[in-house]
Amino acid sequence: MNAAADPVVEYLRLGLAFDRIEEGFVDAYTGDPALRVESENAPAPDPAELVRRARALHDELPAGLPADRAEFVGSHLRALECSARKFAGEEVGFVDEVHAYFDVRIEPGDEDVYRQAHARMADALGVPGATGDQLRDAYTAYRRADEIPANLVSQLIHEFSGSLRETVRREFPLPDGEVVDFEVVSDKPWSGFNYYLGDYRSKVAVNTDLPQYMSSLPGLIAHEAYPGHHTEHCRKEQRLVGTGQSEHTIFLVNTPQCLMAEGLADHALAAAMGTSWQEWAAEIYADFGLRFDAERARAVSTAAAGLIRVRQDAALALHDRHESVDDVALFLQRWLLVAPDRARQMLRFLTSPLWRAYISTYVEGYALLEQWLDEAGPAGPARLARFGRLLDEPLTPGVLRRELSA
């Protein structure tokens, strides 16, 4: 790197080049449009050259940056180097790949924990002691009753987003003019996706390949919009980019910022509405003629929390132990009590070249942020203030671990 070059500009150039190799690698870019045009018009990048550039940039840090900014950029350069090595054809073990991307070490879950979760699930569903097909049948019946009629999905999306937006803006003020546009899509490997467009605007796509459920739609809207991804993007654009920290004008897949963002978004509904959000949701559903059993939904959700590592275990089986797709589909059906089509939809995500490691952002991100948030107590102003730090500060997994150890 030229000694006079701006390290952040070079980081942005490097990140933009990855989108030329794998479309979608740049999740969002709101920086200087000239850099985007430059990248699009440049020759196709050589992955081996991207490896060299990532290492060179990392070796020259802090390169005049404050320590916190240098740490943020450095952790992302390590992730980019690993992606470039894989693009260049290098074999990287899956556990090491996840560690390089997200700065966490993963290991298999405990099937005894899953069995205990099934026992709690059976109690919540009113079939204590049920296992196997009996438990799956009870869960299938519960989910069928939980389905949202297709003609109401769009209306409910807007109702929940409006209510959450009003609540969130009181605690975490958003810039004037911020807006989220929702659209219903199909044939995607994910359930929802936030496309941040810059200038405090987002487009949120909700996938309807499979049914939407009353127990999960509020969490999806909170995750993607208020106070999840959209809220985080807006506040960081205002408070970080607005003060010259232009490294936050780019959001790259398979980097530590993804683990932080997904962990934040999975805690978003509880941050906005508390742990008794089901009663709030039931009132909205009632306005549309739908009956939502808040107490049962909470009991089922609490039991299902013990199964959070199942999908990461599936990724380990696929990419670390190289088990067959059919065997992994059966594993998902067994522990998550889902139908074959739902398991296959999950496998689309777990086998995508771009997204195959991404499940760890939800599993490890949720766990790390929960531990860090719990230090402020189970509820109240102190915990909410900590959640606000996630929205506003350039935190990384390493920063959170240091605070926890301190």
QUIRA-V938595 format. One line per field, one symbol per residue. burial: + if it has 16 or more other ideal C-beta (glycine too) atoms within 10 Angstrom, else -. Layout:
# QUIRA-V938595
burial = ???
This chain:
# QUIRA-V938595
burial = ------++-++++++++++++---+++++++---++--+-----+-+--++-++--++--+-+-+---+++++++++++++++++++------++-++++++++-+--+----+--++++++-++-+--+----++-++--++--+-+---++--++-+++-+++-++---+-+---+-+-+-----+++++++++-+-+++++++++---++++++++++++++++++++++++++++++---+++++++++++++++++++++++++++++---++-+++-++----+-+++-++++++-++-+++++++++++++++-------++-++++++++---++-+++-+++---++++++++++++-++--++--+------+--++--++--++++-++------
